[in-house]
Amino acid sequence: MQGNLNVLATGKIGRLLWDYSVPAVVGMLVMSLYNVIDRIFIGQGVGTEAIAGLAITFPVMNVSAALGVLIGAGASARVSIMLGAKNHEGAEFTLGNSLTLIVINACVYLTVFRVFLDDILVAFGASPTSLPYAHDFMAYILPGMLIMNIGFSLNNVMRASGYPVKAMVTMFIGAGCNLVLDPLFIFVFDWGIKGAALATDISMSVFAAFVLVHFCRKRHTLHFTRRSFRLHWPIVAGIIGIGAAPALVNLASCFINVIINHSLYEYGGDNAVAAAGIFVTFTSLLCMVVVGMCQGMQPIVGYNYGAGNPGRLKRAYKLTVLWGTCVVSAGAVVGLLFPSAIARAFTADADLIASTDHALTIALSCFWVVGFQIVSTTFFQSIGQVGKSIFLSLTRQVLFLIPLLLILPGMYQLDGVWMSFPISDLIATVISAVMIMMQFRSIDRRLRVA
């Protein structure tokens, strides 16, 4: 199946979604392992304060991820649409322009982070206790952020251009390195939290090298050419336009984390911030599975949208919603039934285990609807409906969650923070359902006219 794009227009949707989603899901889980492995080893090897410090770095990492997704998600969607429309030259220019944009973006934001690191961490909720740990981690992880953006962004393009299995394998290579280096640097070399950062930097470098080598070979569907690196503004606008929605999700997560960290520290101290770190790590793992399914759906939807086959893209969307809902529902059940077991994977501290147990019981109560939201947002992104994708991206995390985080803690203290998540999930789901039904009606009208 590698490099065979015709199957996207003719193959059975269920089998296609399986073939493209499984490598993507595995790849996203592997990517999540970078964070999960770091947090488990840091929690067990350094302590509760270190977990709190790591939680403070989430907003900074989200900014980096947002700027990477801005290019990577936009480029992969544009590549799928262009290949579906048989515009191979446009797809090739999109590839080259995406790498140029990644480097420019990273140089700008890394310079800002480097100069104002402590000020940014304090603004994001670092306490005098957690700041040293957050600073140490970020100081060593910053150089690797450019490499992360290159690796993950171009890995998405690799998948979209017909190489889903190879995209998965390259991510396995990087995660395998991280799994070996993390305990070595933290426990054997006794480098603490900076050891986790260095392990991630090295692992990401290995991962990115494999991805870059793929696109340097002319025998592949897409490859780098000298002229493709020169920025073409229509292509840049197309990449950024589509990538804006998932990028805004990550940026929104950044500001949400800032509000959450301040609220948690005010009502529960570093212990509550650490509990949030465990909660975010667990839910991110579940969401990554759904995001992987969406990455498998994206080339199918994008290609068939470009080729004028709306019936196939609707079928791909519905199957992805079904699978995604099953995943987050199963994860929510596990989190609600065994919250203490999840907490013990990260810490042996009894107070932190109790705090995490309480947090998961409230925050996961409506988590089963999140899969539908993620898939719907990606669907609009995949067909180039930028405005709708951006709006849907912002409903849960900005339009609803921020007001709830500002209101409910004043009424219910720490519980108010955790209650904000299920309430915003339910409201955003209703909005998503209405927008999807309207979009499908529009597609049906277009079919009747045709």
C-alpha positions as CSV (number, residue, x, y, z in Angstrom):
1,M,0.0,0.0,0.0
2,Q,3.0,2.3,0.5
3,G,2.8,5.2,-1.9
4,N,-0.4,3.9,-3.6
5,L,-2.8,6.9,-3.7
6,N,-5.4,5.4,-6.1
7,V,-6.6,3.1,-3.3
8,L,-7.9,6.3,-1.5
9,A,-10.5,6.7,-4.3
10,T,-11.4,3.1,-4.8
11,G,-10.7,1.0,-1.7
12,K,-13.3,0.1,1.0
13,I,-13.6,2.9,3.5
14,G,-13.5,0.6,6.6
15,R,-10.3,-1.1,5.4
16,L,-8.7,2.2,4.3
17,L,-9.5,3.8,7.6
18,W,-8.1,0.8,9.4
19,D,-4.9,0.7,7.3
20,Y,-4.3,4.4,7.7
21,S,-5.5,4.8,11.3
22,V,-3.6,2.0,12.9
23,P,-0.2,3.3,12.0
24,A,-1.3,6.8,12.9
25,V,-2.7,5.7,16.3
26,V,0.4,3.7,17.1
27,G,2.5,6.7,16.0
28,M,0.5,9.1,18.2
29,L,0.7,6.7,21.2
30,V,4.4,6.5,20.6
31,M,4.5,10.3,20.6
32,S,2.6,10.3,23.9
33,L,5.1,7.9,25.4
34,Y,7.6,10.7,25.3
35,N,5.5,12.6,27.8
36,V,4.2,9.7,29.8
37,I,7.7,8.1,30.1
38,D,9.1,11.4,31.3
39,R,6.4,12.0,33.8
40,I,6.5,8.4,35.2
41,F,10.3,8.4,35.6
42,I,10.4,12.0,37.0
43,G,7.6,11.3,39.4
44,Q,9.1,8.1,40.7
45,G,12.7,9.2,40.6
46,V,12.6,12.9,41.5
47,G,9.3,13.6,43.4
48,T,6.0,15.4,43.6
49,E,7.5,18.9,43.3
50,A,9.1,17.8,40.0
51,I,5.7,16.6,38.7
52,A,4.2,20.0,39.6
53,G,7.2,21.7,37.8
54,L,6.6,19.6,34.8
55,A,2.9,20.5,34.8
56,I,3.9,24.2,34.7
57,T,5.8,23.5,31.4
58,F,2.6,22.3,29.7
59,P,1.6,25.7,28.4
60,V,5.1,26.4,27.0
61,M,5.2,23.1,25.3
62,N,1.7,23.7,23.9
63,V,2.9,27.0,22.3
64,S,5.7,25.0,20.6
65,A,3.3,22.3,19.6
66,A,0.8,24.9,18.3
67,L,3.4,26.5,16.0
68,G,4.5,23.0,14.8
69,V,0.9,21.9,14.2
70,L,0.2,25.2,12.4
71,I,2.6,24.0,9.7
72,G,2.4,20.2,10.0
73,A,-1.4,19.8,10.0
74,G,-1.9,22.4,7.3
75,A,0.8,20.9,5.1
76,S,-0.5,17.3,5.4
77,A,-4.1,18.4,4.6
78,R,-3.0,20.5,1.6
79,V,-0.9,17.6,0.3
80,S,-3.8,15.2,0.5
81,I,-6.2,17.6,-1.3
82,M,-3.5,18.4,-4.0
83,L,-2.7,14.8,-4.6
84,G,-6.4,14.0,-4.9
85,A,-6.7,16.7,-7.5
86,K,-3.6,15.3,-9.3
87,N,-1.5,18.4,-8.6
88,H,1.8,16.7,-7.8
89,E,3.9,19.9,-8.2
90,G,1.7,21.8,-5.8
91,A,2.1,19.0,-3.2
92,E,5.9,19.1,-3.7
93,F,6.0,22.8,-3.1
94,T,3.9,22.4,-0.1
95,L,6.4,20.0,1.3
96,G,9.4,22.3,0.8
97,N,7.6,25.4,2.0
98,S,6.5,23.6,5.2
99,L,10.1,22.9,6.2
100,T,11.1,26.5,5.6
101,L,8.2,27.7,7.7
102,I,9.0,25.3,10.5
103,V,12.6,26.6,10.7
104,I,11.6,30.3,10.6
105,N,8.8,29.8,13.3
106,A,11.1,27.8,15.6
107,C,13.9,30.3,15.5
108,V,11.6,33.2,16.5
109,Y,9.7,31.5,19.4
110,L,12.8,29.7,20.8
111,T,14.6,33.0,21.0
112,V,11.7,34.5,23.0
113,F,11.5,31.5,25.3
114,R,15.2,31.5,25.9
115,V,15.4,35.2,26.9
116,F,12.2,35.4,29.0
117,L,12.1,31.8,30.3
118,D,11.7,32.4,34.1
119,D,9.2,35.3,33.6
120,I,7.1,33.1,31.3
121,L,7.1,30.2,33.7
122,V,6.1,32.4,36.6
123,A,3.3,33.9,34.5
124,F,2.2,30.4,33.7
125,G,1.7,29.5,37.4
126,A,5.1,28.4,38.7
127,S,5.5,28.6,42.5
128,P,8.9,29.2,44.3
129,T,8.9,25.4,44.9
130,S,8.1,24.2,41.3
131,L,10.0,26.9,39.4
132,P,13.5,25.4,39.7
133,Y,12.2,22.1,38.3
134,A,10.3,23.8,35.5
135,H,13.3,25.9,34.6
136,D,15.7,23.0,34.5
137,F,13.4,21.0,32.2
138,M,12.8,23.8,29.8
139,A,16.4,25.0,29.6
140,Y,17.4,21.6,28.3
141,I,14.4,20.8,26.2
142,L,14.4,24.1,24.3
143,P,17.1,23.2,21.8
144,G,15.1,20.1,20.8
145,M,11.9,21.9,20.1
146,L,13.0,22.7,16.5
147,I,13.8,19.1,15.9
148,M,10.4,18.1,17.4
149,N,8.5,20.4,15.1
150,I,10.4,19.1,12.0
151,G,10.0,15.5,12.9
152,F,6.3,15.5,13.8
153,S,5.2,17.9,11.1
154,L,6.9,16.1,8.2
155,N,5.8,12.8,9.7
156,N,2.2,13.9,9.1
157,V,3.1,14.7,5.5
158,M,4.7,11.3,5.1
159,R,1.5,9.7,6.2
160,A,-0.6,11.9,4.0
161,S,1.5,11.1,0.9
162,G,0.8,7.4,1.1
163,Y,3.3,6.0,3.7
164,P,1.4,5.4,6.9
165,V,3.3,2.4,8.1
166,K,6.7,4.0,7.5
167,A,5.5,7.1,9.4
168,M,4.6,4.8,12.3
169,V,8.0,3.0,12.3
170,T,10.0,6.3,12.4
171,M,8.1,7.3,15.5
172,F,8.8,3.9,17.1
173,I,12.5,4.5,16.6
174,G,12.5,7.8,18.4
175,A,10.3,6.5,21.3
176,G,12.5,3.4,21.7
177,C,15.5,5.7,22.2
178,N,13.6,7.7,24.8
179,L,12.6,4.6,26.7
180,V,16.2,3.5,26.9
181,L,17.7,6.9,27.6
182,D,15.2,8.2,30.2
183,P,16.0,5.7,33.0
184,L,19.7,5.8,32.1
185,F,20.0,9.6,32.4
186,I,17.6,10.0,35.5
187,F,18.6,7.0,37.6
188,V,22.1,5.9,36.5
189,F,23.6,9.3,35.7
190,D,21.5,11.0,38.4
191,W,20.7,14.0,36.1
192,G,17.1,14.4,37.4
193,I,14.7,16.4,35.4
194,K,17.3,17.7,33.0
195,G,18.1,14.1,32.2
196,A,14.6,13.5,31.0
197,A,14.9,16.6,28.7
198,L,18.2,15.5,27.2
199,A,16.8,12.0,26.6
200,T,13.9,13.6,24.7
201,D,16.2,15.9,22.7
202,I,18.4,13.0,21.5
203,S,15.5,10.7,20.7
204,M,13.7,13.4,18.7
205,S,16.9,14.1,16.7
206,V,17.1,10.4,15.7
207,F,13.4,10.4,14.8
208,A,13.6,13.6,12.7
209,A,16.7,12.3,10.9
210,F,14.8,9.3,9.6
211,V,11.9,11.5,8.4
212,L,14.2,13.9,6.6
213,V,16.1,11.1,4.9
214,H,12.7,9.8,3.5
215,F,11.9,13.1,1.8
216,C,15.4,13.4,0.4
217,R,15.0,10.3,-1.7
218,K,13.6,10.9,-5.2
219,R,12.0,7.5,-5.5
220,H,9.3,8.4,-3.0
221,T,5.9,10.0,-3.9
222,L,7.1,13.4,-2.6
223,H,10.6,14.6,-2.1
224,F,12.5,17.8,-1.6
225,T,13.6,19.9,-4.5
226,R,15.7,23.0,-4.4
227,R,13.0,25.3,-5.7
228,S,10.4,23.9,-3.3
229,F,12.0,25.6,-0.3
230,R,11.4,29.1,-1.7
231,L,8.3,30.5,-0.1
232,H,5.3,30.9,-2.3
233,W,2.7,33.0,-0.6
234,P,-0.4,31.3,-1.9
235,I,1.0,28.0,-0.7
236,V,2.0,29.5,2.7
237,A,-1.6,31.0,3.0
238,G,-3.1,27.5,2.3
239,I,-0.9,25.8,4.8
240,I,-1.5,28.3,7.6
241,G,-5.2,28.7,6.8
242,I,-5.9,25.0,7.3
243,G,-3.4,24.5,10.1
244,A,-4.8,27.5,12.0
245,A,-7.6,25.4,13.6
246,P,-5.5,22.7,15.3
247,A,-2.9,25.4,16.2
248,L,-5.5,27.4,17.9
249,V,-6.5,24.3,19.9
250,N,-3.0,24.1,21.2
251,L,-2.7,27.8,21.9
252,A,-6.0,27.7,23.7
253,S,-4.7,24.8,25.8
254,C,-1.8,27.0,26.7
255,F,-4.0,29.7,28.1
256,I,-6.4,27.2,29.7
257,N,-3.4,25.6,31.5
258,V,-2.3,29.0,32.8
259,I,-5.8,29.7,34.2
260,I,-6.0,26.1,35.6
261,N,-2.5,26.3,37.2
262,H,-3.3,29.6,38.9
263,S,-6.7,28.3,40.1
264,L,-5.3,25.0,41.3
265,Y,-2.4,26.6,43.2
266,E,-4.8,29.1,44.8
267,Y,-7.2,26.4,46.1
268,G,-4.9,23.4,46.5
269,G,-1.3,24.3,46.2
270,D,1.4,22.4,44.4
271,N,-0.3,19.1,45.2
272,A,-3.4,20.1,43.1
273,V,-1.1,21.3,40.3
274,A,0.6,17.9,40.3
275,A,-2.7,16.1,40.3
276,A,-3.6,18.2,37.2
277,G,-0.4,17.1,35.6
278,I,-1.4,13.4,36.0
279,F,-4.9,14.1,34.8
280,V,-3.7,15.9,31.7
281,T,-1.2,13.1,30.9
282,F,-3.9,10.4,31.2
283,T,-6.5,12.3,29.1
284,S,-3.9,13.3,26.5
285,L,-3.0,9.7,26.0
286,L,-6.7,8.9,25.2
287,C,-7.0,12.0,23.0
288,M,-3.8,11.0,21.1
289,V,-5.5,7.8,20.1
290,V,-8.4,9.7,18.6
291,V,-6.1,12.2,17.0
292,G,-4.3,9.2,15.4
293,M,-7.6,8.0,14.0
294,C,-8.2,11.5,12.7
295,Q,-4.8,11.5,11.0
296,G,-5.8,8.2,9.4
297,M,-9.2,9.8,8.3
298,Q,-7.6,13.0,7.0
299,P,-5.9,11.7,3.8
300,I,-9.1,9.7,3.0
301,V,-11.4,12.7,3.5
302,G,-9.0,15.2,1.9
303,Y,-8.3,13.0,-1.2
304,N,-11.9,12.2,-1.8
305,Y,-12.9,15.8,-1.3
306,G,-10.4,16.9,-3.9
307,A,-11.5,14.1,-6.2
308,G,-15.3,15.0,-5.8
309,N,-16.4,11.9,-3.9
310,P,-18.4,13.3,-0.9
311,G,-20.2,10.0,-0.1
312,R,-16.8,8.4,0.7
313,L,-15.7,11.2,2.9
314,K,-19.0,11.1,4.9
315,R,-18.5,7.4,5.5
316,A,-15.0,7.9,6.7
317,Y,-16.1,10.6,9.1
318,K,-18.9,8.5,10.6
319,L,-16.7,5.5,11.1
320,T,-14.0,7.6,12.8
321,V,-16.6,9.1,15.2
322,L,-17.7,5.6,16.2
323,W,-14.2,4.4,16.8
324,G,-13.1,7.6,18.6
325,T,-16.1,7.5,20.9
326,C,-15.4,3.9,21.8
327,V,-11.9,4.8,22.8
328,V,-12.6,7.8,25.0
329,S,-15.5,6.0,26.6
330,A,-13.4,3.0,27.5
331,G,-10.7,5.3,28.9
332,A,-13.2,7.3,30.9
333,V,-14.6,4.1,32.5
334,V,-11.1,3.0,33.5
335,G,-10.3,6.4,34.9
336,L,-13.5,6.5,36.9
337,L,-13.2,3.0,38.2
338,F,-9.5,2.9,38.9
339,P,-8.3,6.5,39.5
340,S,-5.9,5.5,42.3
341,A,-4.2,2.9,40.2
342,I,-3.5,5.6,37.5
343,A,-2.1,8.0,40.1
344,R,0.2,5.3,41.6
345,A,1.9,4.9,38.2
346,F,3.2,8.4,38.6
347,T,3.8,8.7,42.3
348,A,3.9,7.0,45.7
349,D,2.8,10.1,47.6
350,A,-0.4,9.3,49.5
351,D,-1.7,12.9,49.4
352,L,-1.1,13.2,45.7
353,I,-2.8,9.9,45.0
354,A,-5.9,11.0,47.0
355,S,-6.0,14.4,45.1
356,T,-5.7,12.7,41.7
357,D,-8.4,10.2,42.7
358,H,-10.8,13.0,43.5
359,A,-9.9,15.0,40.4
360,L,-10.4,12.1,37.9
361,T,-13.8,11.2,39.4
362,I,-15.2,14.6,38.6
363,A,-13.3,15.7,35.5
364,L,-13.9,12.4,33.6
365,S,-17.7,12.3,34.1
366,C,-18.5,13.4,30.6
367,F,-15.3,12.6,28.8
368,W,-17.0,10.1,26.5
369,V,-18.1,13.0,24.2
370,V,-14.6,14.3,23.5
371,G,-14.0,11.9,20.7
372,F,-16.9,13.3,18.7
373,Q,-15.5,16.8,19.1
374,I,-12.0,16.0,18.0
375,V,-13.1,14.1,14.9
376,S,-15.6,16.8,13.9
377,T,-12.9,19.5,14.1
378,T,-10.5,17.4,12.0
379,F,-13.2,16.7,9.4
380,F,-13.7,20.4,8.7
381,Q,-10.0,20.9,8.6
382,S,-9.6,18.1,6.1
383,I,-12.0,19.6,3.6
384,G,-10.5,23.0,3.9
385,Q,-13.4,24.6,5.9
386,V,-11.0,26.8,7.9
387,G,-13.5,29.1,9.6
388,K,-15.7,26.3,10.8
389,S,-12.8,24.2,12.0
390,I,-11.4,27.2,13.9
391,F,-14.7,28.0,15.5
392,L,-15.3,24.4,16.5
393,S,-11.7,24.2,18.0
394,L,-12.4,27.2,20.2
395,T,-15.9,26.2,21.5
396,R,-14.8,23.8,24.2
397,Q,-11.6,25.4,25.4
398,V,-12.3,29.1,25.0
399,L,-15.9,30.0,24.6
400,F,-17.1,27.6,27.4
401,L,-14.2,26.4,29.5
402,I,-12.6,29.7,30.3
403,P,-15.8,31.3,31.6
404,L,-16.5,28.2,33.7
405,L,-12.9,28.3,35.1
406,L,-13.4,31.9,36.1
407,I,-16.9,31.4,37.7
408,L,-17.1,27.9,39.2
409,P,-14.0,27.9,41.5
410,G,-15.4,31.0,43.2
411,M,-18.5,29.0,44.0
412,Y,-17.1,25.5,44.6
413,Q,-13.3,26.1,45.2
414,L,-11.1,23.3,44.0
415,D,-14.0,21.2,42.8
416,G,-15.1,24.0,40.6
417,V,-12.0,23.7,38.5
418,W,-12.6,20.0,37.9
419,M,-16.4,20.5,37.3
420,S,-15.5,22.9,34.4
421,F,-14.3,20.1,32.2
422,P,-17.4,17.9,31.9
423,I,-19.8,20.9,31.6
424,S,-17.8,22.5,28.8
425,D,-17.6,19.1,27.1
426,L,-21.4,18.7,27.0
427,I,-22.1,22.2,25.7
428,A,-19.4,21.9,23.0
429,T,-20.8,18.6,21.8
430,V,-24.2,20.1,21.1
431,I,-22.6,22.8,19.0
432,S,-20.4,20.3,17.1
433,A,-23.5,18.1,16.3
434,V,-25.4,21.1,14.9
435,M,-22.5,22.1,12.6
436,I,-21.9,18.6,11.3
437,M,-25.6,18.1,10.4
438,M,-25.6,21.5,8.6
439,Q,-22.4,20.5,6.7
440,F,-23.8,17.2,5.6
441,R,-27.0,18.8,4.3
442,S,-24.8,21.2,2.3
443,I,-23.0,18.2,0.8
444,D,-26.3,16.4,0.0
445,R,-27.6,19.5,-1.8
446,R,-24.4,19.7,-3.8
447,L,-24.8,16.1,-4.8
448,R,-28.4,16.7,-6.0
449,V,-27.3,19.6,-8.1
450,A,-24.5,17.6,-9.6
